[in-house]
Amino acid sequence: MSAALVRRVPLPSISRFGWLMGLYAENHSRMQRLFEPADLACGAYISSIGDGLDLQLEVIERHAYTVELRMSYGLVDPQTGLRDPSASLRLYRDARQVEATHCYAGRRWQDVIGMYPPPKRILDHRLRMNTFLGKWLEYLAEQGHGVATLRPCPHEFRIA
């Protein structure tokens, strides 16, 4: 019997930073399919699908290449008074990426990673926030939220 030599070619690995950039791109695709936020004017919007849990989306500012957004349900954490869950987002129109800059899901970022975290912990936290955002956007799409369910929100109901 002949012995076959097996050449093992290592698979290329992706860095944690590369993985994060991939999440940003995936979240951009999901967000664009859902709400087309790059085309929305500044202001507050609400997406209602009749389940009693309305999604609030606020376009805070529009710049030449970015759009600042806030997304939340109408639920308020009774201890902190903050919307829970909520996410502050930055949409990069030129790079076609959406970054979750802050997420609140029961705890503030300072309580999660500390006041002066090392770079590795910051990267880990950004990976978790943007993974959370991706799953939340998938869930919203499955529930039926989208451009068709989005309407301008009266001034008094703007996200705090």
Phi, psi and chi 1 to 4 in degrees:
 res  aa     phi    psi   chi1   chi2   chi3   chi4
   1 MET       -  141.2  -67.5 -156.5  161.1      -
   2 SER   -92.8  141.6   63.9      -      -      -
   3 ALA   -89.1  119.9      -      -      -      -
   4 ALA   -84.6  132.3      -      -      -      -
   5 LEU   -84.5  129.1  -66.5  176.6      -      -
   6 VAL  -104.6  119.3  177.8      -      -      -
   7 ARG   -94.4  121.5  -94.1 -177.5   73.7  178.8
   8 ARG   -97.3  118.8  -65.9 -171.7 -175.3 -110.7
   9 VAL   -99.9  120.4  178.9      -      -      -
  10 PRO   -66.8  139.3   21.8  -28.1      -      -
  11 LEU   -76.0  142.0  -65.3  173.1      -      -
  12 PRO   -66.0  141.0   19.6  -26.3      -      -
  13 SER  -105.6  154.2   63.0      -      -      -
  14 ILE  -105.9  138.7 -172.9  166.5      -      -
  15 SER   -73.9  164.1   69.1      -      -      -
  16 ARG   -63.3  -36.4  -64.7  167.3   64.9   75.0
  17 PHE   -66.7  -41.6 -178.9   73.1      -      -
  18 GLY   -61.9  -39.7      -      -      -      -
  19 TRP   -62.3  -42.1 -173.6  -93.0      -      -
  20 LEU   -63.0  -42.6 -178.2   61.5      -      -
  21 MET   -63.7  -35.2  -66.5  -61.9  106.3      -
  22 GLY   -64.6  -40.4      -      -      -      -
  23 LEU   -61.8  -42.4  -79.9  174.2      -      -
  24 TYR   -58.1  -43.2  -70.8  176.6      -      -
  25 ALA   -67.4  -42.5      -      -      -      -
  26 GLU   -63.1  -41.5  -72.6  175.6   12.5      -
  27 ASN   -66.4  -32.9  -71.9  -18.8      -      -
  28 HIS   -63.0  -46.8 -180.0  -87.3      -      -
  29 SER   -60.1  -45.1  -64.9      -      -      -
  30 ARG   -63.5  -45.2  -70.9 -177.8 -178.8  111.9
  31 MET   -65.8  -41.8 -170.2   67.1  140.1      -
  32 GLN   -64.0  -43.0  -87.9  -57.3  113.0      -
  33 ARG   -63.4  -37.2  -82.7 -166.3  -51.1  -90.7
  34 LEU   -74.9  -56.7  -89.9  174.4      -      -
  35 PHE  -125.1   -5.9  -58.9  118.6      -      -
  36 GLU    46.6   53.7  -61.5  175.6    4.5      -
  37 PRO   -66.6  -22.1   26.0  -33.7      -      -
  38 ALA   -65.0  -20.8      -      -      -      -
  39 ASP   -99.8   -4.1  -59.6  -30.1      -      -
  40 LEU   -82.1  143.3  -67.5  174.1      -      -
  41 ALA   -77.1  160.4      -      -      -      -
  42 CYS   -58.5  140.6  -73.7      -      -      -
  43 GLY   143.4  179.4      -      -      -      -
  44 ALA  -101.3  142.8      -      -      -      -
  45 TYR  -133.4  156.0  -60.6   86.2      -      -
  46 ILE  -132.5  138.1 -167.7  161.2      -      -
  47 SER  -115.2  117.8  175.2      -      -      -
  48 SER  -120.8  129.2 -178.3      -      -      -
  49 ILE  -116.8    9.7   56.3  170.1      -      -
  50 GLY    85.8   10.9      -      -      -      -
  51 ASP   -97.3    3.7   64.4   -7.6      -      -
  52 GLY    82.7   -1.1      -      -      -      -
  53 LEU  -121.4   85.9 -168.0   57.5      -      -
  54 ASP   -79.4  142.6  -63.9  -20.1      -      -
  55 LEU   -93.7  134.4 -178.9   79.6      -      -
  56 GLN  -109.9  131.1  -62.2  174.4   -7.5      -
  57 LEU  -127.9  127.1 -178.8   69.3      -      -
  58 GLU  -122.2  126.7 -175.6  176.3    4.0      -
  59 VAL   -91.1  106.7  179.0      -      -      -
  60 ILE   -80.1  -50.5  -60.3  166.6      -      -
  61 GLU  -148.6  150.1  -89.8 -168.8   69.3      -
  62 ARG  -121.1  131.1  -62.5  176.8   54.7   81.4
  63 HIS  -121.8  179.8  -56.3  -77.4      -      -
  64 ALA   -58.0  -41.8      -      -      -      -
  65 TYR  -121.3   -4.1  -59.9  104.8      -      -
  66 THR  -133.9  158.7   60.3      -      -      -
  67 VAL  -132.5  127.3  178.2      -      -      -
  68 GLU   -94.3  128.5  -59.2  -71.8  -29.2      -
  69 LEU  -130.9  159.3  -54.5  155.5      -      -
  70 ARG  -135.4  135.4 -168.8  171.8  -57.5  125.9
  71 MET  -129.3  135.9 -170.3  169.3   76.6      -
  72 SER  -162.2  162.6  177.1      -      -      -
  73 TYR   -88.8  171.5  -73.9  120.7      -      -
  74 GLY   -78.5    6.7      -      -      -      -
  75 LEU   -79.8  141.9  -56.4  173.8      -      -
  76 VAL  -121.1  133.0  176.2      -      -      -
  77 ASP   -68.6  119.3 -176.6  -19.7      -      -
  78 PRO   -64.8  -24.9   18.1  -25.2      -      -
  79 GLN   -81.7  -37.8  -67.6  179.3  -18.1      -
  80 THR  -106.2  -21.9   63.6      -      -      -
  81 GLY    79.6    6.7      -      -      -      -
  82 LEU   -91.4  152.8  -61.9  172.9      -      -
  83 ARG   -64.8  136.1  -58.0  -78.4 -179.3  179.6
  84 ASP  -141.0  116.7 -173.3   11.3      -      -
  85 PRO   -81.6  160.1   30.7  -33.6      -      -
  86 SER  -149.2  158.0   66.0      -      -      -
  87 ALA  -144.6  135.0      -      -      -      -
  88 SER   -96.8  129.6  -65.1      -      -      -
  89 LEU  -125.0  149.7  -48.2  173.1      -      -
  90 ARG  -126.2  119.4 -175.7  172.7  -64.5  127.7
  91 LEU   -98.8  123.0 -177.0  140.7      -      -
  92 TYR   -98.8  105.8  -60.6   93.6      -      -
  93 ARG   -67.1  -41.3  -73.9 -168.8  -89.4 -174.1
  94 ASP   -71.1  -38.2   56.5  -19.3      -      -
  95 ALA   -89.7   -8.5      -      -      -      -
  96 ARG    55.0   55.8  -63.5  178.5 -170.9 -114.9
  97 GLN  -136.2  150.8  -64.1 -173.3  -33.3      -
  98 VAL  -125.8  126.1  169.9      -      -      -
  99 GLU  -113.6  128.8  170.4 -169.7   17.5      -
 100 ALA   -82.0  110.3      -      -      -      -
 101 THR   -85.3  -30.7   57.8      -      -      -
 102 HIS  -147.1  139.5  -65.1   84.8      -      -
 103 CYS  -130.1  141.5  -77.0      -      -      -
 104 TYR  -123.8  114.2 -178.4   79.4      -      -
 105 ALA  -137.1   69.2      -      -      -      -
 106 GLY    93.8  -22.8      -      -      -      -
 107 ARG  -144.2  149.4  -62.9 -170.4  -53.9  173.9
 108 ARG   -80.1  156.8  -63.3  173.6 -169.5 -111.2
 109 TRP   -61.2  -32.8   67.7  -94.1      -      -
 110 GLN   -64.1  -33.4  -60.8   93.1  -28.8      -
 111 ASP   -74.9  -23.9  -61.1  -29.3      -      -
 112 VAL   -85.4  -48.2  176.0      -      -      -
 113 ILE  -116.0   -3.7   61.9  174.2      -      -
 114 GLY    88.7  169.6      -      -      -      -
 115 MET   -75.8  -34.7  -74.1  -59.1  -68.3      -
 116 TYR  -129.5   68.3  -56.4  103.1      -      -
 117 PRO   -75.4  153.1   28.4  -34.2      -      -
 118 PRO   -71.0  159.3   21.3  -28.4      -      -
 119 PRO   -53.5  -38.5  -26.1   33.6      -      -
 120 LYS   -61.7  -40.3 -177.3 -177.3 -178.5  -47.9
 121 ARG   -68.6  -35.8 -169.3  174.1  -58.1  152.0
 122 ILE   -64.4  -45.0  -67.1  171.0      -      -
 123 LEU   -62.2  -43.6 -176.1   61.3      -      -
 124 ASP   -59.1  -42.6  -72.3  -15.3      -      -
 125 HIS   -65.1  -41.6 -175.6   63.7      -      -
 126 ARG   -63.7  -38.9  -70.6 -159.7  177.0  -87.5
 127 LEU   -61.6  -44.3  -78.3  165.0      -      -
 128 ARG   -65.0  -44.9  -77.5 -167.0  -54.9  -85.2
 129 MET   -60.8  -44.3  -77.0 -168.4  -52.5      -
 130 ASN   -78.2  -25.2  -74.9  -79.0      -      -
 131 THR   -68.4  -43.5  -61.0      -      -      -
 132 PHE   -57.2  -46.2  165.9   76.3      -      -
 133 LEU   -60.1  -45.4  174.4   61.5      -      -
 134 GLY   -59.2  -43.8      -      -      -      -
 135 LYS   -67.5  -38.1  -70.3 -178.8  179.8 -171.1
 136 TRP   -64.6  -43.8 -167.6    9.2      -      -
 137 LEU   -63.8  -39.1  -67.3  171.7      -      -
 138 GLU   -61.7  -44.5  -78.1 -179.9   17.4      -
 139 TYR   -60.8  -44.9  173.6   77.2      -      -
 140 LEU   -60.4  -41.1  -67.1  172.0      -      -
 141 ALA   -64.7  -42.6      -      -      -      -
 142 GLU   -63.5  -33.4  -70.7  169.9    2.4      -
 143 GLN   -76.1  -18.1  -64.9  -58.5  -51.7      -
 144 GLY   109.8    6.0      -      -      -      -
 145 HIS   -70.1  151.2  -72.0  -81.0      -      -
 146 GLY   171.5 -170.4      -      -      -      -
 147 VAL   -57.6  -37.8  175.4      -      -      -
 148 ALA   -68.2  -23.7      -      -      -      -
 149 THR   -99.8   -1.1   63.3      -      -      -
 150 LEU   -91.6  129.1 -161.4   63.9      -      -
 151 ARG  -140.1  154.2   64.7 -172.8 -171.7  -35.8
 152 PRO   -58.4  144.4  -22.6   33.1      -      -
 153 CYS  -102.9  136.9 -173.7      -      -      -
 154 PRO   -57.5  150.5  -20.3   29.6      -      -
 155 HIS   -52.1  -40.3 -179.7   69.8      -      -
 156 GLU   -70.7  -12.2   61.5  -90.9   12.1      -
 157 PHE  -103.4   15.5  -68.0  110.0      -      -
 158 ARG   -64.0  151.7  -64.9 -144.6  171.5 -177.9
 159 ILE   -68.4  131.1  -59.1  170.7      -      -
 160 ALA   -85.2      -      -      -      -      -
